[in-house]
Amino acid sequence: MLSIRDCLDYCDLTDDEVALIAEHEGIPDVAAAQMACGLVQTPEGTLLLTRFIEELLARAEASGEVDKVTEAQAIYARFVADHPVPH
Protein backbone atom coordinates (compact mmCIF):
# COMPACT_ATOMS: atom_id res chain seq x y z
CA MET A 1 0.00 0.00 0.00
CA LEU A 2 1.37 3.41 -0.96
CA SER A 3 1.56 6.14 1.61
CA ILE A 4 0.89 9.80 0.91
CA ARG A 5 4.67 10.33 1.15
CA ASP A 6 5.24 7.71 -1.59
CA CYS A 7 2.71 9.47 -3.78
CA LEU A 8 4.26 12.90 -3.22
CA ASP A 9 7.78 11.61 -3.83
CA TYR A 10 6.68 9.89 -7.05
CA CYS A 11 5.05 13.07 -8.37
CA ASP A 12 7.76 15.38 -7.03
CA LEU A 13 5.25 17.45 -5.08
CA THR A 14 5.82 19.05 -1.70
CA ASP A 15 3.55 18.97 1.31
CA ASP A 16 3.09 22.74 0.91
CA GLU A 17 2.02 22.41 -2.73
CA VAL A 18 -0.51 19.75 -1.82
CA ALA A 19 -1.78 21.84 1.11
CA LEU A 20 -2.44 24.79 -1.23
CA ILE A 21 -4.24 22.55 -3.71
CA ALA A 22 -6.31 21.07 -0.86
CA GLU A 23 -7.17 24.57 0.33
CA HIS A 24 -8.14 25.68 -3.18
CA GLU A 25 -10.37 22.67 -3.75
CA GLY A 26 -11.69 22.41 -0.19
CA ILE A 27 -10.65 18.76 0.09
CA PRO A 28 -8.40 16.79 2.47
CA ASP A 29 -4.67 16.69 1.78
CA VAL A 30 -4.80 12.98 0.88
CA ALA A 31 -7.41 13.61 -1.81
CA ALA A 32 -5.47 16.63 -3.07
CA ALA A 33 -2.31 14.53 -3.31
CA GLN A 34 -4.09 11.90 -5.37
CA MET A 35 -5.63 14.51 -7.64
CA ALA A 36 -2.38 16.44 -8.05
CA CYS A 37 -0.35 13.30 -8.80
CA GLY A 38 -2.62 12.60 -11.74
CA LEU A 39 -2.77 16.20 -12.96
CA VAL A 40 0.96 16.86 -12.80
CA GLN A 41 1.51 14.08 -15.36
CA THR A 42 0.09 16.18 -18.23
CA PRO A 43 0.78 19.71 -19.49
CA GLU A 44 -2.92 20.57 -19.11
CA GLY A 45 -2.99 19.28 -15.55
CA THR A 46 0.19 21.14 -14.66
CA LEU A 47 -1.34 24.32 -16.04
CA LEU A 48 -4.47 23.75 -13.96
CA LEU A 49 -2.43 23.24 -10.78
CA THR A 50 -0.46 26.39 -11.58
CA ARG A 51 -3.72 28.30 -11.87
CA PHE A 52 -4.94 26.93 -8.54
CA ILE A 53 -1.83 28.30 -6.83
CA GLU A 54 -2.12 31.63 -8.69
CA GLU A 55 -5.75 31.98 -7.59
CA LEU A 56 -4.87 31.35 -3.94
CA LEU A 57 -2.04 33.86 -4.21
CA ALA A 58 -4.42 36.45 -5.66
CA ARG A 59 -6.96 35.81 -2.87
CA ALA A 60 -4.27 36.23 -0.22
CA GLU A 61 -3.10 39.47 -1.83
CA ALA A 62 -6.66 40.80 -2.05
CA SER A 63 -7.35 40.04 1.59
CA GLY A 64 -4.04 41.49 2.77
CA GLU A 65 -2.70 38.23 4.20
CA VAL A 66 0.98 39.16 3.97
CA ASP A 67 2.30 35.90 5.47
CA LYS A 68 0.10 33.83 3.18
CA VAL A 69 1.25 35.85 0.15
CA THR A 70 4.91 35.25 1.00
CA GLU A 71 4.29 31.54 1.54
CA ALA A 72 2.25 31.16 -1.67
CA GLN A 73 4.83 33.03 -3.73
CA ALA A 74 7.57 30.66 -2.59
CA ILE A 75 5.41 27.61 -3.27
CA TYR A 76 4.45 28.99 -6.68
CA ALA A 77 8.08 29.65 -7.62
CA ARG A 78 9.13 26.14 -6.69
CA PHE A 79 6.17 24.54 -8.46
CA VAL A 80 6.73 26.33 -11.78
CA ALA A 81 10.48 25.66 -11.59
CA ASP A 82 9.90 21.94 -11.04
CA HIS A 83 6.89 21.63 -13.35
CA PRO A 84 7.24 24.12 -16.22
CA VAL A 85 4.19 24.63 -18.37
CA PRO A 86 4.90 24.46 -22.10
CA HIS A 87 3.62 27.43 -24.04
C-alpha positions in Angstrom: 0.0 0.0 0.0 1.4 3.4 -1.0 1.6 6.1 1.6 0.9 9.8 0.9 4.7 10.3 1.2 5.2 7.7 -1.6 2.7 9.5 -3.8 4.3 12.9 -3.2 7.8 11.6 -3.8 6.7 9.9 -7.0 5.1 13.1 -8.4 7.8 15.4 -7.0 5.3 17.4 -5.1 5.8 19.0 -1.7 3.5 19.0 1.3 3.1 22.7 0.9 2.0 22.4 -2.7 -0.5 19.8 -1.8 -1.8 21.8 1.1 -2.4 24.8 -1.2 -4.2 22.5 -3.7 -6.3 21.1 -0.9 -7.2 24.6 0.3 -8.1 25.7 -3.2 -10.4 22.7 -3.7 -11.7 22.4 -0.2 -10.6 18.8 0.1 -8.4 16.8 2.5 -4.7 16.7 1.8 -4.8 13.0 0.9 -7.4 13.6 -1.8 -5.5 16.6 -3.1 -2.3 14.5 -3.3 -4.1 11.9 -5.4 -5.6 14.5 -7.6 -2.4 16.4 -8.1 -0.4 13.3 -8.8 -2.6 12.6 -11.7 -2.8 16.2 -13.0 1.0 16.9 -12.8 1.5 14.1 -15.4 0.1 16.2 -18.2 0.8 19.7 -19.5 -2.9 20.6 -19.1 -3.0 19.3 -15.6 0.2 21.1 -14.7 -1.3 24.3 -16.0 -4.5 23.7 -14.0 -2.4 23.2 -10.8 -0.5 26.4 -11.6 -3.7 28.3 -11.9 -4.9 26.9 -8.5 -1.8 28.3 -6.8 -2.1 31.6 -8.7 -5.8 32.0 -7.6 -4.9 31.4 -3.9 -2.0 33.9 -4.2 -4.4 36.5 -5.7 -7.0 35.8 -2.9 -4.3 36.2 -0.2 -3.1 39.5 -1.8 -6.7 40.8 -2.1 -7.3 40.0 1.6 -4.0 41.5 2.8 -2.7 38.2 4.2 1.0 39.2 4.0 2.3 35.9 5.5 0.1 33.8 3.2 1.2 35.8 0.1 4.9 35.3 1.0 4.3 31.5 1.5 2.2 31.2 -1.7 4.8 33.0 -3.7 7.6 30.7 -2.6 5.4 27.6 -3.3 4.5 29.0 -6.7 8.1 29.7 -7.6 9.1 26.1 -6.7 6.2 24.5 -8.5 6.7 26.3 -11.8 10.5 25.7 -11.6 9.9 21.9 -11.0 6.9 21.6 -13.3 7.2 24.1 -16.2 4.2 24.6 -18.4 4.9 24.5 -22.1 3.6 27.4 -24.0 
